[in-house]
Amino acid sequence: MSEQAGPGPLERVRAGGKAALARALARIEEAARDPATVALLEAAWAAPIGRAIGLTGPPGVGKSTLASALIGAWRGAGRTVAVLAVDPSSRRTGGALLGDRTRLALDPEDEGLFVRSLAARDRLGGVAALCFPMLVLLRALYERVLIETVGVGQSETEVIDLADLVLLAVQPASGDSLQFLKAGIAEIPDLAVVTKADLGAPAERTARELEAAMALVTPAGQTPPPVLLAAASKGQGIGALLDAIEQRLAAPLPALAERRTAQARRWLEEEVKAEAARRALARLAPRLDAAARQPFAGLARLLGRRV
């Protein structure tokens, strides 16, 4: 009589609830290349059930208030939700400086909701390299995964390498369309929202400027992403925003699979580059002190160039 195979790694995490998931995410952070971790991530990659939404925008725009409103609406509709809150990292410890639960108004007893803070570490844009594998796992367990970025540096553009949909939040009087173009943020969202819409005319003017900026960078023949207005603290415009998000998340599966494959390739490229750099640095480390005495000539010699 043949033995039946036990539950797979993904099933064990699912059965273990939040505690098991927290342990799995810790293993990803501490031992991403461990065979057991790789097996879990491969199982998750093959069995996604959710959609990932990247929420980005500059500090002070009200991302956490907006995130809380969206999470509440999803949970009210019976959807399970996970949140990856990417925080600035401490230069001393490498850990997150802000705690997600201090920024998001959430119910810690809600079994259908999971929140994880992730330090930005050394990534310029604040979207940690670990965010991708963590997202893959959460996407296999929850129906909606919200990635809230730091909102500094290049995070507005890096989040496109993670999410199925990018939501850009902009506050009123945050700059004219030229500033949006300079920042490069007009090119990346699938959807945009102007927050603090209860301010009235300034919010409406910012929405028009953002629409104009995105129209300029949208390829010919394509429709620019829509711009909505919302005041999350008052519940204003949240229903319309949620409808717009869900409509765009219902994209044909081939297009979604193509986007996720492209994201995986970009993640692989960055990981291979980082590993190659680490190995090269390890080989050159014994020569760095000597090179530092003449840093420019030293760099040339380290790279095998004549000086």
N, C-alpha and C positions, 0 to 999 in steps of 0.2 A: 504494500500500500504506500503510494508516494506521498511525501509530505507536502502540504500546501505552503506556498511562500507567504511570509509574514507581510505586514503592511510596509509599503515603501517609505522612503524618508519624508516625502511631502505629506503622506497620509498621517505619519506619526506627529508631525508638527501641527497639522490641522486638528488632530484628536487631542492634542495637549493644550490647546487654547492659547491665551495670551502669554502665559509663562513659557511654554515651549517655543513660541515665536520669538520672544525676547531672547531666549538662549540661542536660537538659530541665528538671529541677527548679530548677536555678540560673536558667534563663531565666524560669521562672514567677516567681521571687522578684525578679528584676531588671527584667523587661519583660513584666509580666502582660498588658498591653494590646496588645503587638506582634501584628500579623496572623498571623505564623507560630505564635506561642504560642496565640493564640485558635483557630487551625485544629487544632492538636494537641489542645487541650482539648475542642473540639467532637467530634473523632473519638473521644476517650476516653469522653466522656459518652455517646455513642451505642453504645459497645461494651463494657459492663462484663462482666467474667467473675468477679469476686470479691465477697466480702462484707467489710464493715468492722465491726470490733469496737472500741468505745470502752472503754478500761479507766481508771477514775477512782477517786478515793478520796484521803483526806488523806495528807500526807507521813508517811513512817515506817510505813505500813501494809504494805509489802512488795510494792508493785506491780511493781517490776522483777524480783524473784524469781519472782513469779507469771507475769509476762510471759515470762520465760525458759522456764518450765516449759511454758506453752501453746505457745510457738514450737517447742520441742523435740518436743512431741507432734504438732503439725501437720506438721513436717518429717519426723518418723518415719513418718507416714501418707502421705508423698509429696506433700503440698500445698506449693505455693510460698507464701512469706510475705514481706510488706513491713511495716516498722514505721515509724510517724511518732512520734518521741519529742518531745513539746512541753516545752521546758525553760524555766525562768525566764530572763529576758533581762537583760543588763547595762545599767544606766542610762547607762553611759559609751559603750559601743560598739553597743548594740542587739543584740549577738550572744548566743548561748546560753551560759549559765554552766555547765551540766552537759553532758558528752558522753555520748550514748546508749551508746557502746560501753563506757564505764566503769561503766555501771549494769546493762547486760544481759550475761549470760554467753552469747555467741554465737560462731559460727565465721565469721571474716571470709572464709574461702576458699569458703564455701558459695554456689554460684551460684544456688541456689533461695531465697536470703534476701537482702533488701535493707533497710538501716536508714538513716534520715535524721533528724538532729536539726533542730528548728525552734524558734527563739526565740519566746517568747510576745509580745515587742514591747510595744505599748501596750494590749493587750486586758486588761481587768480580770481575766477568768477564766483567762487563760493559754492559751486556744485561739486561735492566730493566725488572722487572716483568710485568710492564704495556705494554711492547712491544707485548706480545702475544695477548691480547684483541684488541689493536690498529691494529695489523696486520690482525686479523680476519675481522675487519671492512673494512680496506683498500682492502683486498682481495675480498670483495664482491662488490667493486666499480671500481677497476682498474684491467687491464689485467696483468700488471707486477708490483710487489711490491719488491723494492730493500731495503734490510736491510744492512746498512753499520755500522759495529761495531767499537768500540773504538780501538780495536787491542791491548789491554793490558790484563794482568791477564789470566783469563780463557775464555775470549770472543770467542777465536777461537773454543772452544769446545761447549760453551753454544749455539751458533747460530744454531747448528744442531737441537735444540729443537724448532726452529721456522720455518725454511725454508724448502721449497720443494726441493731445491738444494743449496748446499754450494759450493761457489767458493773461493778457497784459493789463495791469491796473495802473492808472494814471490819475493824479489828483488835479483839481482845477488850478489854473494859473501856474502850471508847472513848466511853461515854455511854449514857444510857437512851433510851427511845423518844422522849421529849420533845425531847432534843437533836437526834435525827435529823429530827424534824419542823421544829424551828427552822431547821436548816441547809437545809431544802428538798430534801435529797438523797433522801428516801424516795419522792419523786414521779417520779424520772427513770429508775431502772434497769429493764431487762428481766429482769435476773438479778442476784443479789447473792451474795457469798461472804465469809465470815468467815475471815480468814487466821490463821495460827499456831494452827491447831486442835489441835496437840499439847499446848497448855496445858490442854486438858480443860474443866473446869467453866466457867471464865470465857468461853471461846469459845462454849460451848453457851448460856450465859445471854445473851450478846450477840446470838446468832442469834435467840433467842426475842424479844428486845426489838426487833430490826430487823423481824422478821416482823410484830409487833404494830403498829409504826409504819407499815409499808407497807400493812397491811390497813386502817388508818384513812383513808389517802389514795387508796385504789383505788376508782374509781367503782363504784356499785352494779351488780351483775350481772356484774362482771368478776373474774377470779381474780388475787389478788396475785402478784407475781413470787416465784419460789421463792428460798429462802436456803439455800446450801450451806456446808459447812465444808471447809477445805483447809489443809494445811501444805506449801507448795510446796517448801521446802528439803528436805523428806523424801519428796516424791512422794505424800504422803497426800491423797486426795480429788481428785487431778487428773483421773483417768479419768472420774469421775462429773461433774465440772465441764465437761470437754470434751464429754461426751455431751449435757449440758444446753444448752451453747452451740450445738452443731451441730443439735440438735432445733429450737431457736428460729430458727436461721438458715434452716431449711428452710420458712419461711413462704411462703404463696401469693404468686406473683409480682405480682399486682395490688396487694396490700397493700404489698409492698416498693417498687414503682414509685410508689405514692402517698406513701410516707414520703420517698423521695428527691426527689420533686417539691416537697414541702413544704419540705424542707431547702434546695433550690435557691432557692426563693422567699425564704426568710429570709436567705440569703446575699446575694441580689440587693438586698433592702431595705437591709441593712447597708452594702453597697458604695455604693449610690446616696446614702444618708445621709452617708457619709464623704466622697464626692466633692463633694456639695453643701456640706458644711461647709468643705472645703478651698478651694473657689471663693469662698465667702463670706468666709473669713478673708483670702484674698489681696486681695479688694476693700477690706477694712476695715483691712488692715495699716498703711497710711500714717497712720491716725488713732489707732492704739493708744497710742503714746507720750503724746499729748496726753490721751487718755481716762484713762490710768493715774494722772494727777495727782489726779483725782477719780473713783476706780474705779466707784463705784456710780452716780453721776450720769452718768459717762462711758459706762457700759454702756447705760443708758437711752437716751442720745443716739445711740449706735451702732446701737441697735435701732429708732431712729425714734420714740421715745416722749418725751412732754413731761415736763420735770422742773421 
